[in-house]
Amino acid sequence: MSYAYHTANNLPIGSGVTEAACKTVVKQRMCISGSRWKDEGASCVLTLRAMKLTTGRWQQFWSYVMRHGCTLF
């Protein structure tokens, strides 16, 4: 890993950002008291949660759906 490049470009060089994201996106949602998840349901919920928490992605998703229609159902 090119630490000098990453530091110069204000990119993270440690795992703290990734670990914090996992805690925020995954752990808080999946470990709600009394909840149980199957793989497919957890995957769908986490995908939506990640889109909602990432700046611009929620609107990008809906713009795509409005242009191309929904083929999920």
NORQUISUL-V254765 format. One line per field, one symbol per residue. ss: DSSP state (H for helix, E for strand, C for the rest). psi: psi as a letter, one per 20 degrees, with the letter a starting at -180 (. if undefined). burial: 1 if it has 16 or more other ideal C-beta (glycine too) atoms within 10 Angstrom, else 0. A space follows every 50 residues. Layout:
ss=???
psi=???
burial=???
This chain:
ss=CCHHHHHHCCCCCCCHHHHHHHHHHHHHHHCCCCCCCCHHHHHHHHHHHH HHHCCCHHHHHHHHHHHHCCCCC
psi=pnggggghjkqqirigggghgggggfghghkppiqqpqggggggghgggg ghippihghgghggghgirpjh.
burial=00000000000000000000000010000000000000000000000010 00000000000000000000000
